[in-house]
């Protein structure tokens, strides 16, 4: 998938500006940025929920998107069981053995008869991840997938995502505030603040002036200041 000089405006307010991103096959990209930086807008653009005001988004005809949202709310009056949600996946995409691998490794079998409303945060995220993977996406978008989870569950889920078997291997865009995981586990990081401030390998990104200005007070690592023409204000 490619985004070429993409803008998105609401009225006179520009939410993202001049976005250029190429996500290669099987590439994992982390997206970071302060609150209000346009991360949710960018995710909606990639998912096709909104259209660019300017620029072009190009996707391969065979692109299959998977999405794990930041939040998932079920109305109390809706008796949605785990098995009901997972049954919506296209069963033609994975064989029975592959489907069972997901159920076993995400510990879902005992959750199938339970209602989504009664699941814990960690259980809900495991179900949503399974739902996305059952459609065998070639681009998986994870929008703050670990928000609100305890540290052990975070580590466990990150490990599962990082060690997907070949039949589930796909490109991933991970939106995260967890800078320590991003800088340790990512191959490429994009820093967004209405536009792309900087991007690259974590070791390169951590030394840029933009990253230090936006995140230096949250990320304990010695930096080498490198002046740059692009200036931003630190988040509140």
C-alpha positions as YAML, in Angstrom:
chain: A
units: angstrom
residues:
- id: 1
  name: UNK
  ca: [0.00, 0.00, 0.00]
- id: 2
  name: UNK
  ca: [1.18, 3.50, -0.85]
- id: 3
  name: UNK
  ca: [0.08, 6.97, 0.25]
- id: 4
  name: UNK
  ca: [1.25, 9.72, -2.05]
- id: 5
  name: UNK
  ca: [1.13, 13.36, -0.86]
- id: 6
  name: UNK
  ca: [-2.06, 12.74, 1.12]
- id: 7
  name: UNK
  ca: [-3.89, 15.54, 2.95]
- id: 8
  name: UNK
  ca: [-7.11, 15.35, 4.92]
- id: 9
  name: UNK
  ca: [-9.08, 18.45, 5.88]
- id: 10
  name: UNK
  ca: [-12.25, 19.09, 7.83]
- id: 11
  name: UNK
  ca: [-13.43, 22.54, 6.82]
- id: 12
  name: UNK
  ca: [-10.42, 24.79, 7.17]
- id: 13
  name: UNK
  ca: [-8.64, 22.48, 9.60]
- id: 14
  name: UNK
  ca: [-5.94, 20.23, 8.14]
- id: 15
  name: UNK
  ca: [-5.62, 17.03, 10.17]
- id: 16
  name: UNK
  ca: [-2.76, 15.45, 8.21]
- id: 17
  name: UNK
  ca: [-0.57, 17.00, 5.55]
- id: 18
  name: UNK
  ca: [1.67, 15.71, 2.73]
- id: 19
  name: UNK
  ca: [1.76, 12.08, 3.93]
- id: 20
  name: UNK
  ca: [4.00, 9.80, 1.87]
- id: 21
  name: UNK
  ca: [4.18, 6.19, 3.07]
- id: 22
  name: UNK
  ca: [4.97, 2.90, 1.36]
- id: 23
  name: UNK
  ca: [4.30, -0.29, 3.32]
- id: 24
  name: UNK
  ca: [6.07, -3.25, 1.77]
- id: 25
  name: UNK
  ca: [5.01, -6.89, 1.86]
- id: 26
  name: UNK
  ca: [5.67, -8.44, 5.29]
- id: 27
  name: UNK
  ca: [7.07, -5.16, 6.66]
- id: 28
  name: UNK
  ca: [6.30, -4.10, 10.23]
- id: 29
  name: UNK
  ca: [5.97, -0.34, 10.69]
- id: 30
  name: UNK
  ca: [5.35, 1.43, 14.00]
- id: 31
  name: UNK
  ca: [3.46, 4.72, 14.00]
- id: 32
  name: UNK
  ca: [4.02, 7.10, 16.91]
- id: 33
  name: UNK
  ca: [3.03, 10.67, 17.66]
- id: 34
  name: UNK
  ca: [1.58, 12.87, 20.40]
- id: 35
  name: UNK
  ca: [-2.15, 13.13, 21.07]
- id: 36
  name: UNK
  ca: [-3.82, 15.02, 18.23]
- id: 37
  name: UNK
  ca: [-1.04, 14.19, 15.79]
- id: 38
  name: UNK
  ca: [-3.42, 12.62, 13.27]
- id: 39
  name: UNK
  ca: [-2.72, 8.93, 13.92]
- id: 40
  name: UNK
  ca: [-6.40, 7.96, 14.04]
- id: 41
  name: UNK
  ca: [-7.07, 10.00, 10.90]
- id: 42
  name: UNK
  ca: [-4.25, 8.22, 9.09]
- id: 43
  name: UNK
  ca: [-5.59, 4.81, 10.15]
- id: 44
  name: UNK
  ca: [-9.06, 5.74, 8.86]
- id: 45
  name: UNK
  ca: [-7.55, 6.82, 5.54]
- id: 46
  name: UNK
  ca: [-5.71, 3.51, 5.15]
- id: 47
  name: UNK
  ca: [-8.84, 1.55, 6.08]
- id: 48
  name: UNK
  ca: [-10.83, 3.49, 3.49]
- id: 49
  name: UNK
  ca: [-13.26, 4.88, 6.07]
- id: 50
  name: UNK
  ca: [-12.51, 8.40, 4.85]
- id: 51
  name: UNK
  ca: [-11.10, 9.70, 1.56]
- id: 52
  name: UNK
  ca: [-8.14, 12.06, 1.14]
- id: 53
  name: UNK
  ca: [-8.85, 15.71, 0.51]
- id: 54
  name: UNK
  ca: [-5.74, 15.69, -1.66]
- id: 55
  name: UNK
  ca: [-3.34, 13.02, -2.82]
- id: 56
  name: UNK
  ca: [-3.72, 9.36, -3.67]
- id: 57
  name: UNK
  ca: [-3.86, 6.07, -1.79]
- id: 58
  name: UNK
  ca: [-2.93, 3.03, -3.86]
- id: 59
  name: UNK
  ca: [-3.63, -0.53, -2.77]
- id: 60
  name: UNK
  ca: [-3.11, -3.82, -4.59]
- id: 61
  name: UNK
  ca: [-6.36, -5.32, -5.83]
- id: 62
  name: UNK
  ca: [-5.76, -8.40, -3.69]
- id: 63
  name: UNK
  ca: [-5.21, -6.36, -0.52]
- id: 64
  name: UNK
  ca: [-6.96, -7.90, 2.49]
- id: 65
  name: UNK
  ca: [-7.02, -5.60, 5.51]
- id: 66
  name: UNK
  ca: [-7.18, -6.73, 9.11]
- id: 67
  name: UNK
  ca: [-7.87, -4.30, 11.93]
- id: 68
  name: UNK
  ca: [-7.61, -4.51, 15.72]
- id: 69
  name: UNK
  ca: [-9.23, -1.36, 17.15]
- id: 70
  name: UNK
  ca: [-8.10, 0.63, 20.14]
- id: 71
  name: UNK
  ca: [-11.50, 0.19, 21.79]
- id: 72
  name: UNK
  ca: [-14.36, -2.24, 21.29]
- id: 73
  name: UNK
  ca: [-17.68, -1.60, 22.97]
- id: 74
  name: UNK
  ca: [-20.64, -3.96, 22.98]
- id: 75
  name: UNK
  ca: [-24.07, -2.58, 23.97]
- id: 76
  name: UNK
  ca: [-25.36, -4.36, 27.10]
- id: 77
  name: UNK
  ca: [-28.52, -5.40, 25.26]
- id: 78
  name: UNK
  ca: [-26.55, -7.21, 22.52]
- id: 79
  name: UNK
  ca: [-25.85, -10.87, 23.44]
- id: 80
  name: UNK
  ca: [-22.76, -11.17, 21.23]
- id: 81
  name: UNK
  ca: [-20.74, -14.28, 22.06]
- id: 82
  name: UNK
  ca: [-17.10, -14.83, 21.15]
- id: 83
  name: UNK
  ca: [-18.07, -17.64, 18.80]
- id: 84
  name: UNK
  ca: [-20.57, -15.34, 17.06]
- id: 85
  name: UNK
  ca: [-17.91, -12.71, 16.38]
- id: 86
  name: UNK
  ca: [-15.34, -15.23, 15.15]
- id: 87
  name: UNK
  ca: [-17.89, -17.00, 12.96]
- id: 88
  name: UNK
  ca: [-18.07, -13.87, 10.79]
- id: 89
  name: UNK
  ca: [-14.59, -14.60, 9.40]
- id: 90
  name: UNK
  ca: [-14.27, -16.04, 5.89]
- id: 91
  name: UNK
  ca: [-13.65, -19.75, 6.53]
- id: 92
  name: UNK
  ca: [-12.23, -20.21, 3.04]
- id: 93
  name: UNK
  ca: [-9.08, -18.29, 3.86]
- id: 94
  name: UNK
  ca: [-7.61, -20.69, 6.42]
- id: 95
  name: UNK
  ca: [-7.90, -24.45, 6.78]
- id: 96
  name: UNK
  ca: [-9.06, -26.13, 9.97]
- id: 97
  name: UNK
  ca: [-5.52, -26.75, 11.23]
- id: 98
  name: UNK
  ca: [-4.56, -23.11, 10.75]
- id: 99
  name: UNK
  ca: [-7.72, -21.89, 12.44]
- id: 100
  name: UNK
  ca: [-7.08, -24.19, 15.37]
- id: 101
  name: UNK
  ca: [-3.55, -22.81, 15.67]
- id: 102
  name: UNK
  ca: [-5.01, -19.34, 16.25]
- id: 103
  name: UNK
  ca: [-7.56, -20.63, 18.76]
- id: 104
  name: UNK
  ca: [-4.93, -22.62, 20.69]
- id: 105
  name: UNK
  ca: [-2.19, -19.99, 20.73]
- id: 106
  name: UNK
  ca: [-4.54, -17.20, 21.74]
- id: 107
  name: UNK
  ca: [-6.25, -19.44, 24.32]
- id: 108
  name: UNK
  ca: [-9.71, -18.88, 22.90]
- id: 109
  name: UNK
  ca: [-11.46, -22.24, 23.04]
- id: 110
  name: UNK
  ca: [-12.77, -21.83, 26.58]
- id: 111
  name: UNK
  ca: [-13.95, -18.29, 25.75]
- id: 112
  name: UNK
  ca: [-16.14, -19.26, 22.76]
- id: 113
  name: UNK
  ca: [-19.47, -19.51, 24.63]
- id: 114
  name: UNK
  ca: [-18.90, -16.35, 26.67]
- id: 115
  name: UNK
  ca: [-20.39, -12.98, 25.82]
- id: 116
  name: UNK
  ca: [-18.00, -10.28, 24.62]
- id: 117
  name: UNK
  ca: [-19.48, -7.93, 27.20]
- id: 118
  name: UNK
  ca: [-18.12, -10.07, 30.04]
- id: 119
  name: UNK
  ca: [-14.53, -10.42, 28.84]
- id: 120
  name: UNK
  ca: [-11.54, -8.76, 30.47]
- id: 121
  name: UNK
  ca: [-9.41, -6.31, 28.51]
- id: 122
  name: UNK
  ca: [-6.79, -8.93, 27.70]
- id: 123
  name: UNK
  ca: [-9.39, -11.49, 26.64]
- id: 124
  name: UNK
  ca: [-11.10, -8.96, 24.40]
- id: 125
  name: UNK
  ca: [-7.84, -8.05, 22.66]
- id: 126
  name: UNK
  ca: [-7.04, -11.72, 22.06]
- id: 127
  name: UNK
  ca: [-10.47, -12.24, 20.48]
- id: 128
  name: UNK
  ca: [-10.15, -9.13, 18.29]
- id: 129
  name: UNK
  ca: [-6.69, -10.18, 17.15]
- id: 130
  name: UNK
  ca: [-8.00, -13.64, 16.31]
- id: 131
  name: UNK
  ca: [-10.92, -12.14, 14.40]
- id: 132
  name: UNK
  ca: [-8.51, -10.08, 12.29]
- id: 133
  name: UNK
  ca: [-6.13, -12.99, 11.65]
- id: 134
  name: UNK
  ca: [-8.88, -15.43, 10.67]
- id: 135
  name: UNK
  ca: [-9.39, -13.41, 7.49]
- id: 136
  name: UNK
  ca: [-5.68, -13.91, 6.68]
- id: 137
  name: UNK
  ca: [-4.90, -10.24, 6.02]
- id: 138
  name: UNK
  ca: [-1.87, -9.14, 4.07]
- id: 139
  name: UNK
  ca: [-1.93, -5.82, 5.95]
- id: 140
  name: UNK
  ca: [-2.79, -5.92, 9.66]
- id: 141
  name: UNK
  ca: [-3.41, -2.61, 11.44]
- id: 142
  name: UNK
  ca: [-3.09, -2.65, 15.22]
- id: 143
  name: UNK
  ca: [-4.37, 0.56, 16.80]
- id: 144
  name: UNK
  ca: [-2.94, 0.82, 20.33]
- id: 145
  name: UNK
  ca: [-3.53, -2.93, 20.81]
- id: 146
  name: UNK
  ca: [-2.06, -3.01, 24.32]
- id: 147
  name: UNK
  ca: [-3.86, -0.04, 25.83]
- id: 148
  name: UNK
  ca: [-5.14, -0.83, 29.31]
- id: 149
  name: UNK
  ca: [-3.53, -4.27, 29.50]
- id: 150
  name: UNK
  ca: [-1.37, -5.50, 32.35]
- id: 151
  name: UNK
  ca: [2.39, -5.80, 31.62]
- id: 152
  name: UNK
  ca: [2.41, -9.62, 31.44]
- id: 153
  name: UNK
  ca: [-0.41, -9.65, 28.88]
- id: 154
  name: UNK
  ca: [1.35, -6.96, 26.85]
- id: 155
  name: UNK
  ca: [4.55, -8.98, 26.67]
- id: 156
  name: UNK
  ca: [2.65, -12.14, 25.77]
- id: 157
  name: UNK
  ca: [0.66, -10.51, 22.96]
- id: 158
  name: UNK
  ca: [3.65, -8.65, 21.53]
- id: 159
  name: UNK
  ca: [5.56, -11.95, 21.45]
- id: 160
  name: UNK
  ca: [2.68, -13.65, 19.63]
- id: 161
  name: UNK
  ca: [2.50, -10.86, 17.05]
- id: 162
  name: UNK
  ca: [6.26, -10.88, 16.52]
- id: 163
  name: UNK
  ca: [6.40, -14.66, 16.02]
- id: 164
  name: UNK
  ca: [3.50, -15.23, 13.63]
- id: 165
  name: UNK
  ca: [3.94, -18.41, 11.56]
- id: 166
  name: UNK
  ca: [4.50, -18.20, 7.82]
- id: 167
  name: UNK
  ca: [0.85, -18.79, 6.93]
- id: 168
  name: UNK
  ca: [-0.13, -15.68, 8.92]
- id: 169
  name: UNK
  ca: [2.86, -13.52, 8.05]
- id: 170
  name: UNK
  ca: [1.77, -10.14, 6.74]
- id: 171
  name: UNK
  ca: [2.64, -6.46, 6.68]
- id: 172
  name: UNK
  ca: [1.74, -4.70, 9.92]
- id: 173
  name: UNK
  ca: [1.15, -1.10, 10.92]
- id: 174
  name: UNK
  ca: [1.27, -0.79, 14.71]
- id: 175
  name: UNK
  ca: [0.06, 2.44, 16.31]
- id: 176
  name: UNK
  ca: [1.58, 2.61, 19.78]
- id: 177
  name: UNK
  ca: [2.43, 4.91, 22.67]
- id: 178
  name: UNK
  ca: [4.74, 2.25, 24.11]
- id: 179
  name: UNK
  ca: [8.02, 3.89, 23.12]
- id: 180
  name: UNK
  ca: [10.20, 1.26, 24.77]
- id: 181
  name: UNK
  ca: [8.58, -1.53, 22.73]
- id: 182
  name: UNK
  ca: [8.58, 0.58, 19.57]
- id: 183
  name: UNK
  ca: [12.24, 1.46, 19.84]
- id: 184
  name: UNK
  ca: [13.24, -2.07, 20.82]
- id: 185
  name: UNK
  ca: [11.02, -4.21, 18.61]
- id: 186
  name: UNK
  ca: [10.35, -2.21, 15.45]
- id: 187
  name: UNK
  ca: [12.19, -2.31, 12.15]
- id: 188
  name: UNK
  ca: [10.87, 1.04, 10.92]
- id: 189
  name: UNK
  ca: [9.26, 3.84, 12.88]
- id: 190
  name: UNK
  ca: [7.22, 6.76, 11.53]
- id: 191
  name: UNK
  ca: [6.78, 9.79, 13.77]
- id: 192
  name: UNK
  ca: [3.64, 11.77, 12.96]
- id: 193
  name: UNK
  ca: [2.68, 15.26, 14.09]
- id: 194
  name: UNK
  ca: [0.13, 16.34, 11.47]
- id: 195
  name: UNK
  ca: [2.79, 15.41, 8.95]
- id: 196
  name: UNK
  ca: [5.69, 12.97, 9.00]
- id: 197
  name: UNK
  ca: [8.34, 14.55, 11.21]
- id: 198
  name: UNK
  ca: [10.89, 11.81, 10.83]
- id: 199
  name: UNK
  ca: [11.11, 8.12, 10.04]
- id: 200
  name: UNK
  ca: [13.65, 5.35, 9.92]
- id: 201
  name: UNK
  ca: [15.21, 2.63, 12.01]
- id: 202
  name: UNK
  ca: [14.73, 3.10, 15.78]
- id: 203
  name: UNK
  ca: [18.46, 3.61, 16.34]
- id: 204
  name: UNK
  ca: [18.46, 6.42, 13.78]
- id: 205
  name: UNK
  ca: [15.19, 7.98, 14.85]
- id: 206
  name: UNK
  ca: [16.12, 8.29, 18.53]
- id: 207
  name: UNK
  ca: [18.90, 10.76, 17.68]
- id: 208
  name: UNK
  ca: [16.78, 13.20, 15.65]
- id: 209
  name: UNK
  ca: [15.82, 16.59, 17.04]
- id: 210
  name: UNK
  ca: [12.14, 15.99, 16.23]
- id: 211
  name: UNK
  ca: [11.96, 12.78, 18.24]
- id: 212
  name: UNK
  ca: [13.80, 14.32, 21.18]
- id: 213
  name: UNK
  ca: [11.53, 17.36, 21.19]
- id: 214
  name: UNK
  ca: [8.34, 15.29, 21.11]
- id: 215
  name: UNK
  ca: [9.32, 12.29, 23.21]
- id: 216
  name: UNK
  ca: [12.67, 12.89, 24.87]
- id: 217
  name: UNK
  ca: [11.08, 13.45, 28.29]
- id: 218
  name: UNK
  ca: [9.27, 10.09, 28.01]
- id: 219
  name: UNK
  ca: [12.17, 8.05, 26.65]
- id: 220
  name: UNK
  ca: [15.30, 7.71, 28.74]
- id: 221
  name: UNK
  ca: [18.17, 7.43, 26.32]
- id: 222
  name: UNK
  ca: [21.12, 9.71, 25.65]
- id: 223
  name: UNK
  ca: [20.62, 11.72, 22.51]
- id: 224
  name: UNK
  ca: [22.80, 13.55, 20.05]
- id: 225
  name: UNK
  ca: [21.04, 16.74, 19.00]
- id: 226
  name: UNK
  ca: [20.74, 17.16, 15.25]
- id: 227
  name: UNK
  ca: [19.24, 20.44, 14.03]
- id: 228
  name: UNK
  ca: [16.47, 20.20, 11.46]
- id: 229
  name: UNK
  ca: [14.32, 22.73, 9.65]
- id: 230
  name: UNK
  ca: [11.08, 21.14, 10.86]
- id: 231
  name: UNK
  ca: [9.97, 22.48, 14.26]
- id: 232
  name: UNK
  ca: [7.26, 21.17, 16.56]
- id: 233
  name: UNK
  ca: [5.96, 21.95, 19.99]
- id: 234
  name: UNK
  ca: [6.22, 19.27, 22.63]
- id: 235
  name: UNK
  ca: [2.92, 17.64, 23.64]
- id: 236
  name: UNK
  ca: [1.13, 18.90, 26.75]
...
